[in-house]
Amino acid sequence: MHQVGLFWFHADLRVVDNAALVQASQEVDRLICVYCLPPVPRGKKSPNSLSGHRLQFLQESLTALDSSLSRLGQQLDVIYAPALETIAQLITRHDIGAIYGTSTADYYVNKVWKLLKKRYSMISFNQVGTSSLIGPAQLPFPLDELPDSFSKFRRKVEPIDISSPLVEPESLPRPPANTAASQWQQLFPAFKQNPSPLFSGGESNGIEHLQGYFARELASSYKTTRNGLDGMDYSTKFSPWLANGNLSARTVMKALKDYEHTVGRNDSTYWIYFELLWRDYFHYYALKYGSRLFSFSGIRQCKPSTSFYAERFQKWCQGNTPYPIVNACMNQLNSTGYLSNRGRQMAASCFVHELNLDWRYGAAYLEQQLIDYDVASNWGNWQYLAGVGSDPRGHRQFDLAKQTQLYDPDNIFIHKWAGDDCSAVLDSVDAADWPIVDSLTVDRL
């Protein structure tokens, strides 16, 4: 048995169905639990310019995790430094013998794991996969043979039985004797508190929302309502807690199966499972392609014919384009930290096609803003819309007028989020930031 172990939390902020935490509880005498939040760069408001909505949900999730760990005899230390530097210092200071964490599709987290394993070969490194619905060992193909479309992936994995979620450990090894209680909450980056957030972070809040959703039998109509743009009941809204790891996909799946057993199974309940499989597909997509998830030419290695217009980008971010439905979506995102799936598709399509912008800037902006930001789903979906990803049909473009007629025919959503309070002119400068001269000015010269 190792004397001291370290658990590195990232997007697995829970104690239920956390296989790596269970393993750590059985293998070490002492345990250190850490979460690494990079310090605020000079001149920036928050780490990676994360929105206040995202920071608030994260802080609530970390506070809840700290409380759960305390109940099990542990404590959480949030350290404001890069993970590689932080873990290296802890290894030296506490003579760490084993490091634990949940397997992830996050390229940068995995890069740190690889560097640490290479640098500290004498240490036992343990990444256990409970971040996806279907575990890596259950896949009926090697990762490098991941199907090139979701449809092919779904047909191969649908017959697989989903494992039940694990219960939380009965207790955890205590921290080393020389570990002081952390004062991390006092040092958490400052942000504007939202007194009425759409979502509250933390495992218990996630479980409460999960139970409430199924108790109201909303799952039986999910397929017919899922393309809604506003409100809390048209879709499951599980994504914030899934993205931060407050809930596991297996916990959601168990609740879904229980619902189907007691209330009934139909196309809508199946469609919730279908969406969980989409999440899994992007998880393995990100694992397979690594840094190519962020590449301009994507996995297809074909460069889109786009440019970068600073003014267009700012207008899109601020909801001030000539497209009211897109403006409403962006205003909703900026005000709440959340945007519907249909809204994300329309905003991304406009960004790529109508505005002719480099898709990576749109993906990065949503990374900053979204409470439910998930690296694999966000960047995978943007590649899909930009025509450089897994979509067999290639470059998809949404007819914004038609989308408005389908999903907001009475302009209720547009009016609520001030989508029509905008500039009708897209460009006042060109791509090089030079003023655009109109024909009347030319005639006067």
C-alpha distance (Angstrom), angle and dihedral (degrees) to the residues before:
residue distance angle dihedral
M1 . . .
H2 3.80 . .
Q3 3.77 116.6 .
V4 3.81 98.3 -139.5
G5 3.80 129.5 17.7
L6 3.79 132.6 -174.0
F7 3.79 126.6 -145.5
W8 3.79 115.2 -157.8
F9 3.80 110.9 -157.4
H10 3.81 119.6 -162.1
A11 3.82 120.3 141.2
D12 3.83 94.1 -3.5
L13 3.80 102.3 79.3
R14 3.81 98.0 162.6
V15 3.81 142.6 81.9
V16 3.84 98.0 -145.0
D17 3.83 115.5 84.5
N18 3.78 92.3 4.5
A19 3.80 103.2 139.2
A20 3.79 94.8 179.9
L21 3.80 90.8 54.5
V22 3.81 90.8 49.9
Q23 3.81 89.6 51.1
A24 3.79 91.8 49.4
S25 3.80 90.8 50.5
Q26 3.80 89.2 58.1
E27 3.80 100.7 43.3
V28 3.81 110.9 43.3
D29 3.81 137.0 56.9
R30 3.80 95.0 -148.1
L31 3.79 129.8 23.9
I32 3.80 136.7 -162.3
C33 3.83 117.5 -159.4
V34 3.80 116.7 -159.0
Y35 3.79 140.9 172.0
C36 3.79 117.9 -166.1
L37 3.80 119.2 -143.6
P38 3.80 112.6 177.3
P39 3.82 113.7 -123.8
V40 3.79 120.0 -101.6
P41 3.83 109.1 -88.4
R42 3.76 115.4 -126.5
G43 3.78 111.5 -87.4
K44 3.81 93.8 18.5
K45 3.78 128.2 104.9
S46 3.79 97.4 -139.3
P47 3.82 143.2 -5.9
N48 3.79 107.4 -56.8
S49 3.83 85.5 -9.7
L50 3.81 90.5 -75.8
S51 3.79 113.0 -174.1
G52 3.79 120.3 -107.0
H53 3.81 89.0 -114.7
R54 3.78 91.8 56.6
L55 3.81 93.2 44.4
Q56 3.80 91.8 49.3
F57 3.81 92.9 52.4
L58 3.81 90.2 46.2
Q59 3.80 92.9 50.1
E60 3.81 90.9 49.6
S61 3.80 90.3 48.9
L62 3.81 92.8 50.1
T63 3.81 92.2 46.3
A64 3.80 90.6 51.4
L65 3.81 91.4 47.3
D66 3.81 90.7 50.5
S67 3.80 88.8 53.1
S68 3.81 92.7 49.5
L69 3.80 91.7 48.2
S70 3.82 90.6 49.2
R71 3.80 89.4 55.9
L72 3.83 87.8 55.2
G73 3.81 94.4 47.8
Q74 3.80 97.7 -94.6
Q75 3.80 141.0 99.8
L76 3.79 135.2 -146.8
D77 3.79 122.4 -125.4
V78 3.80 115.4 -161.2
I79 3.78 107.5 -159.9
Y80 3.79 121.1 -162.5
A81 3.77 98.6 -142.6
P82 3.82 136.6 83.5
A83 3.80 113.7 -73.9
L84 3.81 96.5 -120.9
E85 3.79 93.0 54.8
T86 3.81 93.5 40.6
I87 3.80 97.0 50.0
A88 3.81 92.9 43.8
Q89 3.81 89.7 55.8
L90 3.80 92.7 47.0
I91 3.81 91.7 49.8
T92 3.80 90.1 56.2
R93 3.80 96.8 40.4
H94 3.82 97.2 47.9
D95 3.81 102.6 25.4
I96 3.80 91.3 -120.1
G97 3.79 114.3 -153.4
A98 3.80 101.4 -177.3
I99 3.79 136.5 23.0
Y100 3.81 123.9 -157.0
G101 3.78 135.1 -168.6
T102 3.79 144.1 144.8
S103 3.78 116.0 -91.6
T104 3.77 112.0 -108.0
A105 3.79 143.1 -175.0
D106 3.81 90.4 -133.3
Y107 3.80 105.7 121.4
Y108 3.80 94.8 -155.5
V109 3.81 94.9 48.5
N110 3.80 89.4 50.1
K111 3.79 90.7 48.0
V112 3.82 90.0 56.6
W113 3.82 90.2 48.2
K114 3.82 90.5 53.5
L115 3.80 92.9 47.9
L116 3.80 92.3 49.0
K117 3.81 92.7 47.8
K118 3.79 90.3 50.9
R119 3.80 93.1 47.1
Y120 3.82 97.2 43.2
S121 3.78 105.6 37.3
M122 3.80 91.9 160.5
I123 3.82 92.0 64.1
S124 3.80 124.8 86.2
F125 3.83 111.0 -121.6
N126 3.80 117.3 -161.5
Q127 3.80 123.2 -174.0
V128 3.80 112.0 174.3
G129 3.79 121.7 -168.4
T130 3.79 116.0 -125.3
S131 3.81 98.7 124.1
S132 3.81 94.5 89.7
L133 3.79 132.8 54.1
I134 3.80 93.0 -122.7
G135 3.79 116.0 43.2
P136 3.81 121.8 -129.6
A137 3.81 91.4 -111.6
Q138 3.82 90.2 55.3
L139 3.80 95.6 57.8
P140 3.84 111.4 113.6
F141 3.82 90.6 -141.8
P142 3.82 138.6 40.2
L143 3.79 114.8 -90.9
D144 3.81 92.3 -111.9
E145 3.82 88.0 59.1
L146 3.80 94.4 55.4
P147 3.83 106.4 148.7
D148 3.79 114.6 -100.4
S149 3.80 93.5 -126.1
F150 3.78 136.0 41.0
S151 3.81 92.8 -122.4
K152 3.81 91.8 59.7
F153 3.81 90.7 45.3
R154 3.80 92.5 49.9
R155 3.80 93.8 51.3
K156 3.80 90.8 52.6
V157 3.80 98.1 46.7
E158 3.81 104.3 35.4
P159 3.83 93.4 86.7
I160 3.83 91.1 57.2
D161 3.80 116.4 108.2
I162 3.80 112.4 -124.3
S163 3.80 114.5 -128.6
S164 3.79 118.7 -121.9
P165 3.80 116.7 -108.1
L166 3.78 117.8 -99.2
V167 3.79 121.4 -115.1
E168 3.78 117.9 -119.1
P169 3.82 117.3 -89.1
E170 3.80 115.3 -92.0
S171 3.79 90.0 -125.8
L172 3.78 141.5 -16.7
P173 3.79 132.0 -130.6
R174 3.78 110.4 -95.2
P175 3.81 122.6 -109.7
P176 3.80 118.1 -94.7
A177 3.81 113.7 -78.7
N178 3.81 92.9 -111.3
T179 3.83 93.9 55.2
A180 3.80 112.4 110.6
A181 3.79 123.1 -148.4
S182 3.80 109.5 -90.4
Q183 3.81 121.8 -116.2
W184 3.79 92.5 -164.3
Q185 3.82 97.0 134.9
Q186 3.79 91.5 62.9
L187 3.80 89.7 56.1
F188 3.80 98.3 43.0
P189 3.82 112.4 128.9
A190 3.78 113.4 -88.1
F191 3.80 117.2 -110.6
K192 3.78 138.0 161.7
Q193 3.79 106.7 -87.9
N194 3.81 116.3 -129.7
P195 3.82 106.2 -142.6
S196 3.82 92.6 -162.0
P197 3.81 107.9 35.2
L198 3.79 120.5 177.8
F199 3.81 89.7 -130.3
S200 3.79 135.1 25.1
G201 3.78 117.6 -149.0
G202 3.78 126.4 -126.4
E203 3.78 139.6 82.2
S204 3.81 96.4 -94.5
N205 3.82 91.4 49.8
G206 3.79 89.9 50.3
I207 3.80 92.3 50.5
E208 3.81 90.7 47.0
H209 3.81 91.0 52.3
L210 3.82 91.5 46.1
Q211 3.78 92.5 51.7
G212 3.80 92.9 43.9
Y213 3.80 92.9 51.3
F214 3.79 93.2 54.7
A215 3.82 93.5 39.0
R216 3.82 89.3 60.6
E217 3.82 89.3 50.9
L218 3.80 91.6 -127.1
A219 3.80 89.6 141.8
S220 3.82 91.0 73.6
S221 3.81 91.6 66.5
Y222 3.81 100.1 32.6
K223 3.80 96.8 113.9
T224 3.81 93.0 55.5
T225 3.82 95.8 45.4
R226 3.83 103.1 34.4
N227 3.82 94.9 98.2
G228 3.79 93.4 61.7
L229 3.79 119.2 128.4
D230 3.80 104.5 -151.0
G231 3.79 140.6 28.4
M232 3.79 135.1 45.2
D233 3.82 102.5 -94.1
Y234 3.81 106.6 56.0
S235 3.82 93.7 78.6
T236 3.79 135.8 21.5
K237 3.84 96.5 -102.3
F238 3.82 89.4 -154.3
S239 3.81 91.1 129.8
P240 3.85 100.5 89.3
W241 3.80 91.9 56.7
L242 3.81 92.9 40.3
A243 3.80 92.6 50.2
N244 3.80 93.5 51.3
G245 3.78 92.7 40.7
N246 3.82 94.9 -116.1
L247 3.81 84.8 128.2
S248 3.78 128.4 28.4
A249 3.80 122.5 -137.0
R250 3.81 88.3 -120.2
T251 3.80 90.9 57.0
V252 3.81 89.4 53.0
M253 3.79 90.6 47.1
K254 3.79 92.7 51.7
A255 3.81 90.7 51.8
L256 3.81 89.2 48.9
K257 3.81 92.6 50.7
D258 3.81 91.2 47.8
Y259 3.81 89.1 51.4
E260 3.80 92.7 49.7
H261 3.81 89.4 50.0
T262 3.81 95.2 50.6
V263 3.83 104.1 29.8
G264 3.78 104.6 21.0
R265 3.78 143.9 -93.4
N266 3.80 123.3 -101.1
D267 3.82 140.5 148.6
S268 3.80 90.9 -74.9
T269 3.79 95.7 54.9
Y270 3.80 89.1 46.3
W271 3.79 89.2 52.1
I272 3.81 91.4 59.5
Y273 3.81 87.6 56.6
F274 3.82 88.0 45.7
E275 3.82 90.2 56.4
L276 3.81 91.4 48.4
L277 3.80 88.0 54.6
W278 3.83 89.3 52.3
R279 3.79 87.3 55.4
D280 3.80 90.1 50.9
Y281 3.80 91.6 48.4
F282 3.79 92.5 55.8
H283 3.81 89.4 45.2
Y284 3.79 91.8 59.1
Y285 3.81 91.5 36.8
A286 3.81 88.5 59.6
L287 3.80 92.0 46.0
K288 3.80 92.3 50.6
Y289 3.79 98.1 46.8
G290 3.80 100.8 34.9
S291 3.81 112.8 179.4
R292 3.82 91.0 7.6
L293 3.81 85.9 77.1
F294 3.82 86.1 76.9
S295 3.81 97.8 37.5
F296 3.81 119.1 118.6
S297 3.82 90.2 -132.0
G298 3.82 91.8 45.3
I299 3.76 123.7 -157.9
R300 3.79 91.4 -41.4
Q301 3.80 91.8 60.8
C302 3.80 91.0 -135.6
K303 3.79 118.7 128.4
P304 3.81 115.0 -134.9
S305 3.78 118.1 -128.8
T306 3.81 95.6 -112.5
S307 3.76 137.6 121.4
F308 3.78 136.9 -168.7
Y309 3.78 123.0 -98.2
A310 3.80 109.4 -178.4
E311 3.81 93.1 -157.3
R312 3.81 93.3 50.4
F313 3.79 90.9 48.4
Q314 3.80 92.5 51.7
K315 3.80 92.2 46.6
W316 3.80 90.7 51.6
C317 3.82 91.9 48.8
Q318 3.80 91.6 47.9
G319 3.82 96.6 44.0
N320 3.78 94.4 -114.3
T321 3.81 104.9 124.7
P322 3.83 126.5 118.7
Y323 3.84 88.3 -101.6
P324 3.85 111.1 87.6
I325 3.82 96.8 -167.4
V326 3.81 90.9 53.8
N327 3.80 91.8 45.7
A328 3.79 90.3 52.7
C329 3.80 90.1 51.3
M330 3.79 92.8 50.5
N331 3.81 93.0 45.8
Q332 3.80 89.3 51.4
L333 3.81 90.7 49.4
N334 3.79 93.8 48.8
S335 3.81 92.4 46.5
T336 3.81 99.1 45.1
G337 3.81 110.2 16.3
Y338 3.80 89.6 -121.3
L339 3.79 136.5 94.4
S340 3.79 129.5 178.3
N341 3.79 120.4 -111.1
R342 3.81 90.4 -112.0
G343 3.80 89.7 49.6
R344 3.80 91.8 51.1
Q345 3.79 91.5 52.3
M346 3.79 93.3 49.6
A347 3.80 93.4 45.9
A348 3.80 92.2 47.8
S349 3.80 93.8 46.2
C350 3.80 90.4 51.0
F351 3.80 90.6 48.0
V352 3.80 93.0 53.1
H353 3.81 102.1 35.1
E354 3.81 112.3 23.5
L355 3.80 94.7 33.4
N356 3.81 96.2 32.6
L357 3.81 92.9 -142.8
D358 3.79 132.7 155.6
W359 3.81 103.8 -90.6
R360 3.81 93.5 -140.3
Y361 3.82 91.5 70.7
G362 3.80 90.6 55.4
A363 3.80 91.6 48.3
A364 3.80 90.7 49.1
Y365 3.81 92.3 50.4
L366 3.79 91.7 53.0
E367 3.80 88.5 47.8
Q368 3.80 88.1 59.8
Q369 3.79 96.3 44.4
L370 3.80 110.1 35.1
I371 3.79 119.3 95.4
D372 3.81 87.2 -159.6
Y373 3.80 95.6 47.2
D374 3.79 110.6 158.8
V375 3.78 114.8 -179.7
A376 3.81 96.6 -143.7
S377 3.81 98.0 42.8
N378 3.80 94.8 42.3
W379 3.80 98.8 48.6
G380 3.81 93.4 34.2
N381 3.80 91.9 54.2
W382 3.80 92.4 46.7
Q383 3.81 90.1 52.4
Y384 3.80 87.6 49.6
L385 3.82 92.4 54.2
A386 3.81 93.6 41.7
G387 3.80 92.5 55.4
V388 3.80 95.1 -117.2
G389 3.81 98.1 97.2
S390 3.78 141.7 63.5
D391 3.80 99.3 -54.6
P392 3.83 107.7 119.4
R393 3.82 89.7 -155.8
G394 3.78 92.6 57.8
H395 3.80 125.7 -152.2
R396 3.84 105.2 27.9
Q397 3.76 119.2 -162.7
F398 3.79 124.9 -170.5
D399 3.79 119.1 -144.0
L400 3.79 98.0 -128.1
A401 3.81 94.7 -160.7
K402 3.80 90.7 52.0
Q403 3.81 91.7 45.3
T404 3.80 89.4 52.4
Q405 3.80 91.2 50.7
L406 3.81 91.5 49.0
Y407 3.80 100.5 44.0
D408 3.81 105.7 21.5
P409 3.83 106.1 23.0
D410 3.82 94.1 155.2
N411 3.82 94.0 42.6
I412 3.81 90.8 -120.4
F413 3.81 93.1 137.9
I414 3.81 92.4 43.2
H415 3.81 92.9 51.1
K416 3.81 93.8 44.9
W417 3.80 92.5 53.6
A418 3.83 96.1 36.5
G419 3.78 93.3 -116.4
D420 3.79 92.6 153.7
D421 3.81 93.9 51.6
C422 3.77 92.5 89.5
S423 3.77 148.5 105.9
A424 3.79 115.6 -80.1
V425 3.82 89.8 -155.2
L426 3.77 117.3 80.1
D427 3.82 100.8 -168.4
S428 3.77 133.1 35.1
V429 3.82 91.8 158.2
D430 3.79 132.7 33.2
A431 3.78 128.1 -117.6
A432 3.81 90.6 -81.4
D433 3.83 90.3 52.2
W434 3.80 93.9 -107.2
P435 3.84 117.7 143.8
I436 3.78 113.6 -99.9
V437 3.82 110.8 -123.6
D438 3.81 114.0 -142.9
S439 3.80 124.8 -141.8
L440 3.82 94.2 -104.0
T441 3.76 91.0 57.2
V442 3.81 90.5 49.2
D443 3.84 90.3 53.0
R444 3.82 90.7 53.7
L445 3.81 94.1 52.0
